[in-house]
Amino acid sequence: MANTRRTEVRAEYPSGACGKLAHMTVDELKARAVGDTFDGTCPACGKFHLTRAEIEKIERERIVDTEDYRTMKDEALDSK
């Protein structure tokens, strides 16, 4: 008689809302991806993170201390 045991498969879509929404490195995204092609951008911010240390630095940073925030604030003040 043939083996009737089913193979268990785990699949995630980290770029979607049902996946993990925290910062993730490219290696973490690759480990969760199904297949050879995957989107290496972080689901939380859209940037590429190569190391966990880089993510920890981002998480310690306050939003008002970032270059993106300063640029957005300057553009808003200039448009007044």
N, C-alpha and C positions, 0 to 999 in steps of 0.2 A: 504494500500500500504506500502511496506517495506521502511525503511529509506535508501535513496540512497547516503547519504553523505559518502565520502571517508575518511578513517583514514589517517592522515599525519604521516609519519615516517621519522625520521632523523637518518642517519647512517654516521659515519666517520671512517676512518682508520688512526689514528694518527701516526702509524709507517711508513706509506707510504709517498711518495713524495707529494701526493695531500693533506695531512693533515697539521696541524700546525707544523712548524719546530723549534719552540722555545723550551726552556727548560720547562718541565711540571712535576708536582708532580705525585706520584702514584695515588692519589685521583682524580686529574684532568684527568688522562688517563682512570681511571675506569669510570668516568662520561661520557666520550666520547665513551667508548667501547660498542659494541653491543654483548650481550650475557654475560655469566658468566666468560668465559675465556678471558684473554687479556694479552698482553705483557706489563709489568710494567716498561720497560726501557725507558728512555728519548729518544725521536726521534732526539734530537740535539746532544747528546754526548754518549748515550748508557749506562749511569749510572742510579742508582735509586735515586730519590730525595723524601725525606719524607716531607719537609716543603718548603714553599715559601721563607723563610729566607735563606735557603741553596742555593736556586737558585739565589737569589739576590747577595749572596757572590760570587758565581761562575761568575756571569755576571760582577761584579766589578773587578775581577781578570784579570790581563794581561796574555796573553798566555805564555810569556817568564818567568813569575813568577811561573808557575805550576811545580809540581814534574814530570809530564809526559814529559814536554818539556826539563827539565834538564836531565832526563834519556836519552831521544832521542839524545840530543846534545852530551852528554858524549859518547854514543855508536858510534856516527858518528865520533867524534874526535879520539876515540880509533882505529877505523878501518883504519885510514890514514896511 
